[in-house]
C-alpha cells in the first residue's frame, strides 16, 4: 500500500493495484470561519488536482472543517460521478446531511456501522466511531446515550487493508480519551496516521494568561499530544507512525496567536518519535508518497525556514474574516443572547433529567454591546443579564458582536450547514477566553447556544 500526504489530515490510501481512497479532504484556505491557513503555503494547483483526480472513494472521519472541505467535496462529487463517500453511521445525521448537500446522494453515500467490512475494489475499509458509548467498545448491551443522540460521538477512525498490510487512520480521534478502548478490537497495524498537536483555543486564546504562561502551557500540552501519539502507535504494534494535521497557521487578526499554539514543529515531533519509541516515524513533504512495501518516502519533510514562515504570517495577517467585512446593527442583542443561553439551559436540564452528570460552573457571554450569564448549579440552572456569576468556577467568553450574532441566530426550522457555529469559532480561535478554576466539560453545551429570530 501507499500513502500520499497532501495537506493537514488530507491523505490518500492506495493499493498496489491502483485503488485509491481520499481521506478527510481539506484544501481551501480559510477553514473555521476564515482563520485556518495551510502551511507550507498552497502553490495554487492543489484544489484542481484533488477535485479532478479519479478517486474510487472518499472517507470523511467527522464534520470539522479541516477534515470536510465542502467546496472540495462538492467538486469531487460533480467531477467524479463514480466516486462514493464513506462516513461513519453516527447516531445523529449532521455529517450525512452535509455530505448529501455536496452532491453525494443516497446512491453514492455509504454510512458504515462500526466494524463492518466494505470493499473499495481491493481495499477493505472498516470504520469505528470514537465513542465510549458504542456497545462494541465498552461492552454494554444498550448504548447509554440512546435517548439523546446529540451527546454521541462526532469522530471516528478507519482501518484500510490491502496487499497484506493495514493502515489505521486515527486523525483527530486520538484526542478522544476513550479511543484507546478501540485498539484491542483493531489489532496490529503496519502504519498509524495521527494528529500531533492541539487544534483548540488553549492556551493561545486565553487572555488571562501571560505570554510566559501561554508558552509553558503550550509546550506541556504539545508534548502530551506527541506522547499520546507514540503510545497509540505502540498499543497497535505499528511498524510506522505518521504525525500529521498540525501544519496550519492562524491568519487575519489572530496571526499573533500562532506563537502560543500547542503544536510543536513537525521536525521536532519526528525527532521525539525517533528518540522515545521503536516505531519508525514517517516524514513526508506535501504531495509526497510513502511506500509501505519499501518503507521509503518519495520526499521527506523539510521544515519551512523562519524567513518563509514570517513572510507568510505577514501575508495572511491582512485577511479579513467573513464577519469582519462590514459593520452592522444588532437591534435585539440582549434579547437574542438571553434566548440563546436559555436554549443551552434547556439542553442542560434535559440531560440532567436523563441521568447526565451535573455541573457547578458559570459561563459569561460578553460582547461590546451586551452580556449575559448562564449558571449551572447542580440540578438547577438559570440565565440572567449581565455578569451575575453564582459559582466560584466560571468561564468568560468575549465575542466580536458580528460573530456572535451569526453564531446564535437561526431562521425558524433552519437545518442546513453553516460555518457559523460555536465549535467552529472555538477551534478557529475567534473567541477570547478567561477561565477561573478548573476546566469543566460542560462547556460543550455552548454548541447549543442558538435561537430562532429574524436576522436584521
N, C-alpha and C positions, 0 to 999 in steps of 0.2 A: 504494500500500500504506500501511497504518497500523500503528504500533507503540504498544501500550499498556503502560505500566510499572505494576506493582502493588507489589512489594517486592523487595529484593535482586536476584537474577537472574531473577525471575519476570516474564515479559513475554508479551504475545500479539502474533502477526503476523497481520494481516487483509488480505485483498484488497478491492478496491473493490466486488466483488460480494457480500461478506459472509462468505466462507470464513475460518475462524479457527482458528489453532493456538496452544495454550498451551505455553510453553517453561519448562522447569525449575521446576515448581511447588513452592514452599515458602511457607507462610503460618503454620504452627503455631509459636508461640514455644517455645524450649527445644530447638533443634537441637543436635547434638553433645553428647549426654548432659546436656542441660539448660542449657548455658552461653550459647547464642546467642539474642539477643532482637532483634526488628525495631526499627529506628529510622528515621524517626519512629515513635512507638508505634502499635500497631494500635488501631483505633477500635471493633472488635467485629463489624462486618458482613462483613469480608473473606472469612472462610472460607466462609460460606454463599453468598456471591456467586460465588466461584470454583468451589465444589462443584456448584452448580446451573446454571451457565451452559452453554449447548448448544455445547460445543466440538466441532469436527469431528475434531480430533486433539490429542494432547499429545506433545511431544518432550522426552525426558529425556536430557541430554547425558552424565551419569555418575551414580555411586552416592552421592555425598556428600549429606549431609542437608540442605544449603542449596539443593540442586537436585532433591531427591527426597523430598518430604514424604509419607511412606507413608499417613498419615491422610487427607490431601487427595486423593492419587491413588486410594485406595480409595473415597472418597466420590464422586469423578468417575466411576469405573468403575461404581459402584452406581446413581448418579442419571442417567447418560447412556449408555444401552446402545449407542448408535450411535457413540460416540466410540472411536477407536483410539489405541493407544500406539505411538509410533515411537522406537526406540532404535538405536544402532549395533550391528552384528554383531561384538561383541567375541570374542576368542579364548576367553575364559572365560565362564561362564554366570551370574556373580554378579548383574548387573543384571537380566537376563531373568528369572531365578528370583524375584527380589524383586518385579518388576512383576507377574508371574503371580500371586504370592501376594496382591496387592492387588485381584485380580478381573479383570485383563485376560488372558483365556485365549488360546490359540494363534490363535483366530479373530479376535482383536482386537489382537494384538501383532505388530508388524512390526519385524523386525530387518534393518536395511538394510546391505548391503555398501557399501564405500567407493565414492563417485562414481556410484552407481546412482540414477536419477531415479525419483521416486514422486509421483503426483498426489493431492493432497487438494483435491478439486473443482478450482478453477483456480489453486491454489498448487502450484508444483513444489518438491519437497523433495529435497535432496541432502546426505548426511551423510558426513563423513570422520573416522576415528579420528585422534587427535592422537598419532601414534606413528611414530617414525623407522624402526621395523622393519616398517612396512607397505610392501610392494613398490611400491605406487603412488607412494609418497612418495620412497623412496630409490633406486628403480630396480633393485633386485636381483631375481633370478629366484625365490628362495625366502626367505621371512621368516626372519631369523636367530633368532627366538625360537620357532620351530615346536615345538621339543621341550619347551618349558616355558611354557605359556600364562599362568602366574602372573606372568611378567615383562612381559607385554604391557601396552598402554595401558589406562587406565581412563577417559579423557576423549575428547571429540570436539567437532567444530564442525559447524554446519549452515548451508546456504545455502537461503534461501527466495526464490523468484522468482514474480512475478505483476505484471500491469499494466505490463510492460516495465521493471520495477525489480527490484533484487536486494539482499537483506539478508543479511549474514553475521553469524551469532550465534556468536561465538568464546568466550563465557563465560569460564571459568577456564583454558581451554586455552592462553591466551596465556602462562601460566606454564611450559608445556612448551617446553623450549629448542629443540626441533627443529620446532616447529609452523610456523615461517616457510617451511619447505620445501613446505608446502601451498599457499601463496599463488599461485605461478605457475599451478598447476592450477585454482585457483578463479577467478582473473582479477579484473577490476574489479567493484566493488560500489558501490551507492549509499549504503549505511549499514553501519557496523561497530558491533556491540554487543560490549563487552569489559569485563572487570573492571579496577579501577584501584587495588587495594590488596591487602596481604598477608592471608592467612587462616590462616597457620600460627602456631606459638608464638614465633617470633623477632621482636623481641627480648624481648617483654614477659614471657615465662615463664622467662627465663634468670637464675637467682638469683645467678650470679657476676658479673653486670654491675651497675654502679652506675646510679642513675637518670639522671645526665647521659649516661652511655654508651648507655643504652637509648634516650634521646631522639635522640641523634645518629645511632645506627644505624637507628632507626625512620624518621627523616626521609630518610636516604640510601636506604633500601630503598623507601620510599613513592615517592620521586622516580623510582627505577628502574622501578617499575611503570607510572607515568604515561608515562615516555619510551617504554617498550615499546609501550604502547597507541597512542601517536602514530605510532611507527614502523610498526606493523602497519597502521594506517589509511592511511598514505601508500603502503605497499607494495601495497595492493589498490586504490589510487586512489579511496578512498571520498570522496564528497562530504560525508558527515556521519559523526560518531563519537559514540556514546552511552556514556559511562563509567557503569558500574553495578556492583552486587554488593558494594559496600563499606559500605553503610548498615545496620550492625548494631552492637550493643553486647554486651559480655560481662557477664553478671549473676552473682548469687549471691556467693560468697566470692571470685570473680575480678574483681569490678567495678572494683577499683582498678587493674587491669592495662590498662584502656582508655586511660589516659594515655600508654601506651608502645607501642601498636599501630602497625604500619607502614601506616597509612591516613591520607591527607590528607582534610580536609573536602571534600565534593563541590564546593562553591563555588570552592575554590582549584584543584581539578583542572580545572574548566571554564575558569578564567582562564588556567591554564598552556596548555591546548589552544589557546585564542584567541591567546596570545602567541607560542607556539612552532610553530604549524602553520597551514597554509592550510585544513585540514579544519575544517568548521564543527561545533562541539560541540552536542549535543542535550541540553537540560535539561528534565526532567520532574518534577513532583510526583507523589505516589502516585495511581494510577488515571488520570493524565492521558494524553493521546494525542498522538503526533507524526504528522503527515500528510506523507508524502514528496512528494505532488503539490504542496502549497503551501509545504513547508519550514517549517511553523509548529507550535508546541506549544499545546495547549489550556490548559495551566497550567504555567509554568516552576517549577523547583526553588527553594524558599525554605529557606535554611539554618536549622535549628532554633536557637532562642535559647539562650544559656548557662543561663538560668533553667529552661527546659524540659528541657534535657539533664541538668542537675544533679538536678532533681526526679525524673526518670525513672531515673537511675542509683541514686538513693536507694531508689526503689521496688523495682527488680529486684535490688538487693543483698540483699534479705531472702529471696530464693528459695533453696530447697534443691535440690541435685541428687539424682537418684534414689538414688545410692549413699549419700547422707548422711541418709536418712530414718530409719535405725535402726543401732544398734551391733550387732556380731555377732562371733562367734568364727571363727577360721580355723585349724583343728586341724593341718593338714598344710602350713602355709605354706611352709616351707623346701623340702620335697619338691616341691611344686607349682611353685614358681618355678624350681627346677633343671630340672624336667621340661619346662617351657615354654621355657626357654632352650636346652635340648637340641634341641627342635624347630627352633629358629632355626639352631642349629649344623648340624643335618641338612640344612636347606634350603640353607645356605651351601655345604656340601660337595657337594650335588647340583649346584649351579650351577657350582662350580669344575670338576667333572668334565665339564660340558657346555661348558666354554670361557669362562665369565664371568670378569670381571677379579677379581683377589684384592684383599684389603684388609688393612691393618695398623691396626686400631683396636679399642679395648676398650669394652664397654658394661656399666655397673654398674646393676643394677635394685635399687632401695632402697625399703624401707618402714620403719615404726617397729617391725615385727615380725621382719623378716629381710631379707637382701640376698644377691645372687649376681652373678657376673661372667661375661661372655662375652668371650673374647679371640679376635679374628680375626687370625691370624698367617700371612698369605700363603696357602700351600696347606693349612695345618692350622688347627684351631680347637679350643678347649677351654672347658669350663664348670666353674666352681668356686664354692663357698660363700663368702660374704663379699666383701670388696673386694680381689681378687687381680689387680690390673691389670698386664699384661705389655707394654703399649705406651706410648710417650711421648704418644701422642694418644688421648684417651679421652672418653667422654660418660657422665655420671652422670644417671640419671633417677629422681626420687623421686615415689612414688605414695601417695595415701591407700590403705591396705591394702584397704579395702572396694571401691575402684575396681579395683585390680589383680586382686583375686580374681575379679571379674566379667569382666575383660578376658581372663584366661588360661584360665579353666576352661570346658570344654565337655563336655557329656554325650556318651557314646560314639555315634558316627555322626551327630552333630548337623550339619545343613547349612542350617538356616534363617537368616533375617536376625536380627541383633542390633545394637543401637546400641552395645553394649559391645565395641568393637574398638579396637585400638591407634590406628589412624589417626583414628578419631572422637575419642578422648581427646586426641590430639596437636593436631588442628585446634581442638578446644574449649578448649585452653589449660589442661587439667586436670593436666598434668604439670609438675613443677619440674625444669628442666634446668641442668646445669653442663657446659660443654664446655671441654676443654683441647686446644689445637691447632686445626687447620682442620676445617671441616665435611667429613664423609665420607658419601657417598650410600648406604653400606652400612646406614645407619640404617633404610632401608626394609625390611630383613629383619625388624625387630621386629614387622611386621604378621603374622608367622607365629608370634608368641610365644603359643602356646596348647598346652594339654594336655587329655587326656581324664581326667576324675575325677568322682567323685560329689560334688556340691556340698553341703557340710554347712551 
